[in-house]
């Protein structure tokens, strides 16, 4: 029984984060706890020396378990008929054992429910860790250019090994440089016309490593959290510098588009074709530069393989999201009828960070390609916004983003019901 309070505290904290993050979509009200130990839930002062009444003796396990139960019902992970408490045991030692077991099972069940729902959302986060299916002609080209994975043999470097975990608040990606004003204008205009839910949070981009890494702190270490974070940044800078020094700037052209999805969602994307304007003398690979660069990054960060879930990497810049593939295909025809081929030079890629679910991705580091021997990639103390990005989220963007989240929640419920019917 000793371990239960700490485990319960951890679960309640993680559950509360999940609930507050998605509170606009949940049907039951949420209650904020007071920070004042001399206040009750209704903010009325109490006498700290007064013995608590029966109503004040809160069973925090029961409260947390009820929150988890209601969350699971709301997300379609269980039905009302299936919510009978498992805490009805016998007497004595047997009862204590059953109670302990049922509490641990309930906490683990609630934790898994919350994690499964969040994973479902993150796996589809702007659909940028999904590898799009291209047309048959484009697929044949991709097979030819990626055969042999020559960049794996060409580039060397030590992989990043500092204790870390993946976060959807960080990404390494291609973004048109601020000097590419035509590309920024055309991509931003088409995303606005297509009502892209990610218009405020994301710049026009193609993810190379997403999700990316944040430090995993060792609580048992003699070093403080600040010292560990400083070491993480230092090691990350060294590894990114190694990547930047091994790769030359290149050019990108956007003149083709694609879609992926199905009956429950659709995504329209632009294909950033890449090539060297002047052949790089020290590069002998067959891959497009952007594909070779992504492989190089993966070699240095081997835990970040989400861009190759289907075995190969297809660069894509998401333009907008739809309820189904039919709507995405209709939008694709509209864009193709108006689009003018757009090119830009890529002298750098970016490490981006956002703060919280509502935050905008901003520049944490510029990774200048073709770094000289004495140069290094430096991380900013505070992320910097792209000048062409909006300063605040417009109402239409917020509404589109909430609509997309609601669709994903409903899709999650349907998938869960489908799994249960198969079981």
SEMIGU-519172 format. One record per residue (C-alpha): residue number from 1; x, y, z; residue in three letters. Coordinates in nm, 2 decimals, always signed. Layout:
<rs>
R pos   east  north     up code
R NUM      X      Y      Z  ala
...
</rs>
This chain:
<rs>
R pos   east  north     up code
R   1  +0.00  +0.00  +0.00  unk
R   2  +0.29  +0.23  +0.05  unk
R   3  +0.36  +0.29  -0.32  unk
R   4  +0.00  +0.38  -0.40  unk
R   5  -0.01  +0.74  -0.29  unk
R   6  +0.29  +0.84  -0.50  unk
R   7  +0.17  +0.64  -0.81  unk
R   8  -0.18  +0.79  -0.76  unk
R   9  -0.03  +1.14  -0.74  unk
R  10  +0.16  +1.09  -1.07  unk
R  11  -0.16  +0.95  -1.24  unk
R  12  -0.38  +1.23  -1.11  unk
R  13  -0.13  +1.49  -1.23  unk
R  14  -0.10  +1.34  -1.58  unk
R  15  -0.48  +1.29  -1.60  unk
R  16  -0.54  +1.66  -1.50  unk
R  17  -0.30  +1.77  -1.77  unk
R  18  -0.49  +1.56  -2.03  unk
R  19  -0.83  +1.69  -1.91  unk
R  20  -0.74  +2.05  -1.90  unk
R  21  -0.57  +2.02  -2.24  unk
R  22  -0.90  +1.89  -2.39  unk
R  23  -1.15  +2.05  -2.15  unk
R  24  -1.34  +2.23  -2.43  unk
R  25  -1.44  +1.89  -2.57  unk
R  26  -1.54  +1.70  -2.26  unk
R  27  -1.90  +1.70  -2.15  unk
R  28  -1.84  +1.69  -1.77  unk
R  29  -1.71  +2.00  -1.58  unk
R  30  -1.36  +2.02  -1.43  unk
R  31  -1.27  +2.14  -1.09  unk
R  32  -0.95  +2.33  -1.01  unk
R  33  -0.79  +2.25  -0.68  unk
R  34  -0.70  +2.54  -0.45  unk
R  35  -0.33  +2.60  -0.37  unk
R  36  -0.43  +2.72  -0.02  unk
R  37  -0.42  +2.44  +0.23  unk
R  38  -0.66  +2.64  +0.46  unk
R  39  -0.93  +2.66  +0.19  unk
R  40  -1.20  +2.42  +0.09  unk
R  41  -1.31  +2.36  -0.27  unk
R  42  -1.56  +2.64  -0.24  unk
R  43  -1.28  +2.88  -0.13  unk
R  44  -1.44  +2.92  +0.22  unk
R  45  -1.17  +2.95  +0.49  unk
R  46  -1.16  +2.68  +0.75  unk
R  47  -1.00  +2.65  +1.09  unk
R  48  -0.68  +2.45  +1.05  unk
R  49  -0.70  +2.32  +1.40  unk
R  50  -1.06  +2.20  +1.36  unk
R  51  -1.10  +1.82  +1.30  unk
R  52  -1.23  +1.75  +0.95  unk
R  53  -1.59  +1.65  +0.91  unk
R  54  -1.69  +1.33  +0.74  unk
R  55  -1.75  +1.52  +0.42  unk
R  56  -1.40  +1.67  +0.43  unk
R  57  -1.23  +1.33  +0.45  unk
R  58  -1.18  +1.29  +0.08  unk
R  59  -1.07  +0.96  -0.07  unk
R  60  -0.83  +1.08  -0.33  unk
R  61  -0.81  +0.74  -0.50  unk
R  62  -1.19  +0.72  -0.54  unk
R  63  -1.19  +1.08  -0.68  unk
R  64  -0.91  +1.00  -0.92  unk
R  65  -1.06  +0.67  -1.02  unk
R  66  -1.40  +0.84  -1.09  unk
R  67  -1.22  +1.10  -1.31  unk
R  68  -1.06  +0.82  -1.51  unk
R  69  -1.39  +0.63  -1.54  unk
R  70  -1.57  +0.94  -1.67  unk
R  71  -1.28  +1.02  -1.91  unk
R  72  -1.30  +0.66  -2.05  unk
R  73  -1.68  +0.69  -2.10  unk
R  74  -1.64  +1.02  -2.27  unk
R  75  -1.38  +0.88  -2.51  unk
R  76  -1.58  +0.57  -2.58  unk
R  77  -1.33  +0.34  -2.41  unk
R  78  -1.60  +0.18  -2.19  unk
R  79  -1.97  +0.19  -2.15  unk
R  80  -2.19  +0.30  -1.86  unk
R  81  -2.30  -0.06  -1.81  unk
R  82  -1.94  -0.17  -1.76  unk
R  83  -1.85  +0.07  -1.48  unk
R  84  -1.94  -0.13  -1.17  unk
R  85  -1.67  -0.08  -0.90  unk
R  86  -1.42  -0.36  -0.86  unk
R  87  -1.36  -0.26  -0.49  unk
R  88  -1.61  -0.50  -0.34  unk
R  89  -1.39  -0.76  -0.17  unk
R  90  -1.42  -0.98  +0.14  unk
R  91  -1.30  -0.91  +0.49  unk
R  92  -0.96  -0.91  +0.66  unk
R  93  -0.64  -0.96  +0.48  unk
R  94  -0.81  -1.10  +0.17  unk
R  95  -1.02  -0.78  +0.14  unk
R  96  -0.70  -0.56  +0.17  unk
R  97  -0.53  -0.76  -0.09  unk
R  98  -0.82  -0.74  -0.33  unk
R  99  -0.85  -0.37  -0.26  unk
R 100  -0.48  -0.31  -0.33  unk
R 101  -0.49  -0.51  -0.65  unk
R 102  -0.81  -0.34  -0.78  unk
R 103  -0.67  +0.01  -0.71  unk
R 104  -0.35  -0.07  -0.90  unk
R 105  -0.55  -0.22  -1.19  unk
R 106  -0.78  +0.08  -1.20  unk
R 107  -0.50  +0.33  -1.20  unk
R 108  -0.32  +0.14  -1.47  unk
R 109  -0.64  +0.11  -1.67  unk
R 110  -0.70  +0.49  -1.65  unk
R 111  -0.34  +0.57  -1.73  unk
R 112  -0.36  +0.35  -2.04  unk
R 113  -0.68  +0.51  -2.15  unk
R 114  -0.54  +0.86  -2.13  unk
R 115  -0.22  +0.76  -2.30  unk
R 116  -0.40  +0.58  -2.58  unk
R 117  -0.61  +0.88  -2.65  unk
R 118  -0.32  +1.12  -2.65  unk
R 119  -0.11  +0.89  -2.86  unk
R 120  -0.40  +0.87  -3.11  unk
R 121  -0.40  +1.26  -3.13  unk
R 122  -0.02  +1.29  -3.15  unk
R 123  +0.01  +1.02  -3.41  unk
R 124  -0.21  +1.23  -3.64  unk
R 125  -0.06  +1.56  -3.52  unk
R 126  -0.08  +1.76  -3.84  unk
R 127  -0.04  +1.43  -4.01  unk
R 128  +0.33  +1.51  -4.03  unk
R 129  +0.46  +1.18  -3.90  unk
R 130  +0.26  +1.00  -4.16  unk
R 131  +0.43  +0.91  -4.48  unk
R 132  +0.20  +1.01  -4.77  unk
R 133  +0.11  +0.77  -5.05  unk
R 134  +0.22  +0.93  -5.38  unk
R 135  +0.09  +0.86  -5.73  unk
R 136  +0.21  +0.55  -5.91  unk
R 137  +0.44  +0.76  -6.12  unk
R 138  +0.58  +0.95  -5.83  unk
R 139  +0.63  +0.62  -5.63  unk
R 140  +0.83  +0.47  -5.91  unk
R 141  +1.06  +0.77  -5.91  unk
R 142  +1.10  +0.75  -5.53  unk
R 143  +1.19  +0.38  -5.54  unk
R 144  +1.47  +0.47  -5.79  unk
R 145  +1.61  +0.76  -5.60  unk
R 146  +1.61  +0.59  -5.26  unk
R 147  +1.75  +0.25  -5.36  unk
R 148  +2.06  +0.16  -5.19  unk
R 149  +2.03  +0.42  -4.91  unk
R 150  +2.37  +0.55  -5.03  unk
R 151  +2.38  +0.84  -4.78  unk
R 152  +2.41  +0.58  -4.50  unk
R 153  +2.75  +0.49  -4.62  unk
R 154  +2.86  +0.83  -4.73  unk
R 155  +2.81  +1.02  -4.41  unk
R 156  +2.96  +0.95  -4.07  unk
R 157  +2.92  +1.08  -3.72  unk
R 158  +2.85  +0.98  -3.36  unk
R 159  +2.48  +0.92  -3.28  unk
R 160  +2.32  +1.14  -3.01  unk
R 161  +2.31  +0.93  -2.69  unk
R 162  +2.22  +1.18  -2.42  unk
R 163  +1.92  +1.06  -2.21  unk
R 164  +1.61  +1.20  -2.39  unk
R 165  +1.26  +1.13  -2.49  unk
R 166  +1.05  +1.23  -2.80  unk
R 167  +0.82  +1.53  -2.78  unk
R 168  +0.56  +1.66  -3.03  unk
R 169  +0.66  +2.01  -2.92  unk
R 170  +0.99  +1.98  -3.11  unk
R 171  +1.08  +1.92  -3.47  unk
R 172  +1.37  +1.95  -3.72  unk
R 173  +1.23  +2.06  -4.05  unk
R 174  +1.26  +2.24  -4.38  unk
R 175  +1.11  +2.59  -4.39  unk
R 176  +1.15  +2.84  -4.67  unk
R 177  +1.41  +3.09  -4.54  unk
R 178  +1.27  +3.44  -4.46  unk
R 179  +1.44  +3.57  -4.78  unk
R 180  +1.21  +3.34  -4.99  unk
R 181  +0.92  +3.59  -4.97  unk
R 182  +0.75  +3.46  -5.29  unk
R 183  +0.74  +3.10  -5.15  unk
R 184  +0.61  +3.23  -4.81  unk
R 185  +0.34  +3.44  -4.97  unk
R 186  +0.21  +3.17  -5.21  unk
R 187  +0.22  +2.89  -4.95  unk
R 188  +0.05  +3.11  -4.68  unk
R 189  -0.21  +3.23  -4.93  unk
R 190  -0.31  +2.88  -5.03  unk
R 191  -0.32  +2.76  -4.68  unk
R 192  -0.55  +3.04  -4.58  unk
R 193  -0.77  +2.98  -4.88  unk
R 194  -0.79  +2.61  -4.79  unk
R 195  -0.86  +2.69  -4.42  unk
R 196  -0.56  +2.50  -4.28  unk
R 197  -0.62  +2.43  -3.90  unk
R 198  -0.24  +2.45  -3.85  unk
R 199  -0.21  +2.80  -4.00  unk
R 200  -0.12  +2.97  -3.67  unk
R 201  +0.09  +2.70  -3.51  unk
R 202  +0.30  +2.58  -3.80  unk
R 203  +0.50  +2.77  -4.06  unk
R 204  +0.50  +2.62  -4.41  unk
R 205  +0.73  +2.32  -4.35  unk
R 206  +0.84  +1.97  -4.43  unk
R 207  +0.93  +1.77  -4.12  unk
R 208  +1.25  +1.58  -4.12  unk
R 209  +1.26  +1.45  -3.76  unk
R 210  +0.92  +1.48  -3.58  unk
R 211  +0.86  +1.43  -3.30  unk
R 212  +1.21  +1.53  -3.18  unk
R 213  +1.40  +1.50  -2.85  unk
R 214  +1.38  +1.68  -2.52  unk
R 215  +1.60  +1.59  -2.21  unk
R 216  +1.50  +1.31  -1.98  unk
R 217  +1.62  +1.42  -1.64  unk
R 218  +1.77  +1.17  -1.39  unk
R 219  +1.63  +1.24  -1.05  unk
R 220  +1.90  +1.03  -0.88  unk
R 221  +2.18  +1.22  -1.04  unk
R 222  +2.41  +1.45  -0.84  unk
R 223  +2.37  +1.71  -1.11  unk
R 224  +2.09  +1.96  -1.09  unk
R 225  +1.81  +1.97  -1.35  unk
R 226  +1.97  +2.29  -1.48  unk
R 227  +2.31  +2.13  -1.52  unk
R 228  +2.16  +1.83  -1.70  unk
R 229  +1.97  +2.06  -1.93  unk
R 230  +2.28  +2.26  -2.01  unk
R 231  +2.47  +1.93  -2.10  unk
R 232  +2.18  +1.83  -2.32  unk
R 233  +2.19  +2.15  -2.51  unk
R 234  +2.57  +2.13  -2.55  unk
R 235  +2.56  +1.77  -2.68  unk
R 236  +2.27  +1.86  -2.91  unk
R 237  +2.47  +2.15  -3.05  unk
R 238  +2.77  +1.92  -3.12  unk
R 239  +2.55  +1.67  -3.30  unk
R 240  +2.37  +1.92  -3.51  unk
R 241  +2.70  +2.09  -3.60  unk
R 242  +2.82  +1.75  -3.73  unk
R 243  +2.52  +1.72  -3.95  unk
R 244  +2.54  +2.08  -4.08  unk
R 245  +2.91  +2.04  -4.16  unk
R 246  +2.85  +1.73  -4.38  unk
R 247  +2.58  +1.88  -4.60  unk
R 248  +2.56  +2.15  -4.86  unk
R 249  +2.28  +2.40  -4.94  unk
R 250  +2.04  +2.30  -5.21  unk
R 251  +1.73  +2.42  -5.40  unk
R 252  +1.37  +2.32  -5.37  unk
R 253  +1.09  +2.35  -5.63  unk
R 254  +0.72  +2.31  -5.55  unk
R 255  +0.51  +2.22  -5.85  unk
R 256  +0.32  +1.90  -5.76  unk
R 257  +0.07  +1.80  -5.50  unk
R 258  -0.06  +1.49  -5.34  unk
R 259  -0.32  +1.36  -5.09  unk
R 260  -0.35  +1.08  -4.84  unk
R 261  -0.62  +0.96  -4.60  unk
R 262  -0.94  +0.77  -4.63  unk
R 263  -1.31  +0.79  -4.54  unk
R 264  -1.23  +0.94  -4.19  unk
R 265  -0.97  +1.20  -4.29  unk
R 266  -0.79  +1.36  -4.58  unk
R 267  -0.47  +1.56  -4.61  unk
R 268  -0.35  +1.78  -4.90  unk
R 269  +0.02  +1.83  -4.93  unk
R 270  +0.28  +1.99  -5.16  unk
R 271  +0.59  +1.80  -5.28  unk
R 272  +0.92  +1.98  -5.22  unk
R 273  +1.14  +1.84  -5.49  unk
R 274  +1.51  +1.91  -5.42  unk
R 275  +1.83  +1.93  -5.62  unk
R 276  +2.17  +2.09  -5.60  unk
R 277  +2.20  +2.40  -5.82  unk
R 278  +2.57  +2.32  -5.86  unk
R 279  +2.66  +1.95  -5.81  unk
R 280  +2.82  +1.89  -5.47  unk
R 281  +3.17  +1.76  -5.54  unk
R 282  +3.19  +1.56  -5.21  unk
R 283  +2.84  +1.40  -5.25  unk
R 284  +2.81  +1.09  -5.47  unk
R 285  +2.47  +0.96  -5.36  unk
R 286  +2.16  +0.90  -5.59  unk
R 287  +1.91  +1.05  -5.35  unk
R 288  +1.75  +1.39  -5.37  unk
R 289  +1.93  +1.62  -5.12  unk
R 290  +1.63  +1.66  -4.89  unk
R 291  +1.59  +1.28  -4.87  unk
R 292  +1.97  +1.23  -4.81  unk
R 293  +1.96  +1.50  -4.54  unk
R 294  +1.67  +1.33  -4.36  unk
R 295  +1.87  +1.00  -4.37  unk
R 296  +2.18  +1.18  -4.23  unk
R 297  +1.97  +1.33  -3.95  unk
R 298  +1.83  +0.98  -3.87  unk
R 299  +2.18  +0.84  -3.85  unk
R 300  +2.27  +1.10  -3.59  unk
R 301  +1.94  +1.07  -3.40  unk
R 302  +1.85  +0.69  -3.44  unk
R 303  +1.55  +0.70  -3.21  unk
R 304  +1.37  +0.95  -3.44  unk
R 305  +1.24  +0.72  -3.71  unk
R 306  +0.88  +0.83  -3.73  unk
R 307  +0.92  +0.98  -4.08  unk
R 308  +1.00  +0.63  -4.21  unk
R 309  +0.71  +0.44  -4.06  unk
R 310  +0.63  +0.29  -4.40  unk
R 311  +0.99  +0.21  -4.49  unk
R 312  +1.08  +0.52  -4.69  unk
R 313  +1.07  +0.90  -4.65  unk
R 314  +0.86  +1.11  -4.88  unk
R 315  +0.91  +1.49  -4.81  unk
R 316  +0.58  +1.67  -4.79  unk
R 317  +0.45  +2.01  -4.69  unk
R 318  +0.09  +1.98  -4.54  unk
R 319  -0.14  +2.25  -4.69  unk
R 320  -0.47  +2.16  -4.51  unk
R 321  -0.68  +1.89  -4.34  unk
R 322  -1.02  +1.75  -4.44  unk
R 323  -1.29  +1.52  -4.31  unk
R 324  -1.22  +1.26  -4.58  unk
R 325  -1.00  +1.19  -4.89  unk
R 326  -1.28  +1.30  -5.13  unk
R 327  -1.27  +1.66  -4.99  unk
R 328  -0.89  +1.66  -5.01  unk
R 329  -0.89  +1.55  -5.37  unk
R 330  -1.14  +1.82  -5.46  unk
R 331  -0.91  +2.08  -5.29  unk
R 332  -0.61  +1.94  -5.48  unk
R 333  -0.78  +2.00  -5.81  unk
R 334  -0.86  +2.36  -5.71  unk
R 335  -0.49  +2.43  -5.61  unk
R 336  -0.35  +2.27  -5.92  unk
R 337  -0.57  +2.49  -6.14  unk
R 338  -0.42  +2.81  -5.99  unk
R 339  -0.07  +2.72  -5.86  unk
R 340  +0.25  +2.86  -6.02  unk
R 341  +0.57  +2.67  -5.98  unk
R 342  +0.77  +2.81  -5.69  unk
R 343  +1.14  +2.76  -5.61  unk
R 344  +1.36  +2.87  -5.33  unk
R 345  +1.72  +2.82  -5.20  unk
R 346  +1.78  +2.62  -4.88  unk
R 347  +2.08  +2.75  -4.69  unk
R 348  +1.95  +2.63  -4.36  unk
R 349  +1.70  +2.40  -4.18  unk
R 350  +1.55  +2.46  -3.84  unk
R 351  +1.50  +2.31  -3.50  unk
R 352  +1.16  +2.44  -3.40  unk
R 353  +0.98  +2.44  -3.06  unk
R 354  +0.63  +2.52  -2.94  unk
R 355  +0.52  +2.57  -2.58  unk
R 356  +0.20  +2.39  -2.50  unk
R 357  -0.08  +2.26  -2.73  unk
R 358  -0.18  +2.61  -2.83  unk
R 359  +0.17  +2.73  -2.90  unk
R 360  +0.33  +2.84  -3.23  unk
R 361  +0.64  +2.66  -3.35  unk
R 362  +0.93  +2.90  -3.33  unk
R 363  +1.31  +2.88  -3.41  unk
R 364  +1.51  +2.72  -3.14  unk
R 365  +1.82  +2.68  -3.36  unk
R 366  +1.92  +2.76  -3.72  unk
R 367  +2.11  +2.47  -3.87  unk
R 368  +2.33  +2.64  -4.14  unk
R 369  +2.42  +2.38  -4.41  unk
R 370  +2.79  +2.37  -4.51  unk
R 371  +2.92  +2.50  -4.18  unk
R 372  +3.29  +2.58  -4.17  unk
R 373  +3.52  +2.40  -3.94  unk
R 374  +3.52  +2.66  -3.66  unk
R 375  +3.15  +2.73  -3.67  unk
R 376  +2.88  +2.56  -3.46  unk
R 377  +2.51  +2.54  -3.43  unk
R 378  +2.39  +2.75  -3.14  unk
R 379  +2.05  +2.71  -2.96  unk
R 380  +1.87  +3.03  -2.87  unk
R 381  +1.78  +3.08  -2.51  unk
R 382  +1.42  +3.17  -2.62  unk
R 383  +1.27  +3.06  -2.95  unk
R 384  +1.23  +3.32  -3.22  unk
R 385  +0.92  +3.36  -3.43  unk
R 386  +0.93  +3.37  -3.81  unk
R 387  +0.86  +3.73  -3.92  unk
R 388  +0.59  +3.62  -4.17  unk
R 389  +0.39  +3.42  -3.91  unk
R 390  +0.07  +3.56  -3.75  unk
R 391  +0.11  +3.71  -3.41  unk
R 392  -0.21  +3.55  -3.28  unk
R 393  -0.46  +3.28  -3.38  unk
R 394  -0.75  +3.42  -3.57  unk
R 395  -1.10  +3.29  -3.49  unk
R 396  -1.14  +3.09  -3.81  unk
R 397  -0.81  +2.91  -3.75  unk
R 398  -0.92  +2.82  -3.39  unk
R 399  -1.26  +2.70  -3.51  unk
R 400  -1.10  +2.48  -3.78  unk
R 401  -0.85  +2.34  -3.53  unk
R 402  -1.13  +2.25  -3.29  unk
R 403  -1.33  +2.09  -3.57  unk
R 404  -1.03  +1.88  -3.66  unk
R 405  -0.98  +1.77  -3.30  unk
R 406  -1.34  +1.68  -3.26  unk
R 407  -1.33  +1.47  -3.58  unk
R 408  -1.02  +1.29  -3.44  unk
R 409  -1.19  +1.22  -3.11  unk
R 410  -1.49  +1.08  -3.29  unk
R 411  -1.27  +0.87  -3.51  unk
R 412  -1.09  +0.74  -3.20  unk
R 413  -1.42  +0.64  -3.05  unk
R 414  -1.52  +0.45  -3.37  unk
R 415  -1.19  +0.27  -3.38  unk
R 416  -1.23  +0.16  -3.02  unk
R 417  -1.58  +0.04  -3.08  unk
R 418  -1.46  -0.15  -3.39  unk
R 419  -1.19  -0.32  -3.19  unk
R 420  -1.43  -0.42  -2.91  unk
R 421  -1.68  -0.57  -3.17  unk
R 422  -1.39  -0.78  -3.31  unk
R 423  -1.30  -0.90  -2.96  unk
</rs>
